[in-house]
Amino acid sequence: MKPGLRSLLCTAALALLASASPAHAVYPAKPIRLVVGFPPGQATDIVARVLARQLQDALGQPAIVDNKAGAAGIIGAEAVAKAPADGYTLLVSSGGPMAINPSLYSNLSYDPLRDFEPVSLLAIVPQFLAVNVDVPAQNAADLVKLAKAAPDTLNYASTGNGVTGHLSMELFKQAQGIRMTHVPYKGSAAAVTDLMAGRVSAMFDTGPALLPHMRSGKLRILAVATTRRSSAAPDVPTIAEAGLGNLDTPSWVGVLAPKGTPREVIDTLHKALATWLDTPEVKNQLTAIGAEPAVMNDAEFSTYLRAEIDKWAVAVKLSGARVD
């Protein structure tokens, strides 16, 4: 064989090997990492672990949850924003880091719209309005009447400044023209304990924090802040059903990828989520934490995220909360 022909054949063989390399393999060719900016056991983490099983079953590759907790979800979001845009590092996030933090933090290290590709919404987690059992309010309209009769005498708990429950109450107060005093706590456990003890009168929080105490008779839940009733508590009316107008301020969980992730990767992830709403295991596990399964395509989720950022910007302004 002539040297020139041998060289040509070698070059062609190397090209074929390169085209068959892992870089050109069909996605996914290795495990997928799901970054969660909160500790294990929190609602976002639970949804992420349900998602991990769904992706592993659908795609045939392990999906591993990586908890990077701290700084109101910022550490996890930063890690994914800086990760390669190849579909192997995804962010499972609640609305706080993606929709509230942009208005709450003056120097946020990431931009939810600039640095991420929205993949899909996964779950809606309703906020419930609860009161201590000694508060003479049987429904949300009663609570408004009490607050109007004695401005600033009722106080309300939250799980921290700028969190969803705090901002939900600020929107509720603004819509109803009432004044109540905010008492922030470090997490649900302390806030709910003081609500049951009567040290505070009311609060908005999620089902896992409140529903068990409603069922035991230690709290009274007046309403849910969504457009329809929650399947976790179907007897609880919405704010609108109480005649107080619509208040739609649920927490939510979604999955996002680094900006620039290829279109085919986003499409593959959507196909893997196609049966999300129809899987009994998904429904049962999400219902157990008071969540409703919900899937959107990337365009719908992008529109939803923009609307959420705008909505919570109003709430942050009303609350006066700010983190430098």
Buried (B, 14 or more C-beta within 10 A) or exposed (E): EEEEEEEEEEEEEEEEEEEEEEEEEEBBEEEBBBBBBBEEEBBBBBBBBBBBBBBBEBBEBEBEBBBBBEBBBBBBBBBBBEBEBBBBBBBBBBBBBBBBBBBBBEEBBBEBEEBBBBBBBBBBBBBBBBBBBEBEBEBBBBBBBBBEEEEEEBBBBBBBBBBBBBBBBBBBBEBBEBEBEBBBBEEBEEBBBBBBEEEBBBBBBBBBBBBEBBEEEBBBBBBBBBEEBBBBBEEBBBBBBBEBEEBBBBBBBBBBBBEEBBEEBBEBBBEBBEEBEEBEEBBEBBBEBBBBBBBBBBEEBBEBBBEBBEBBBBBBEBBEBEBE
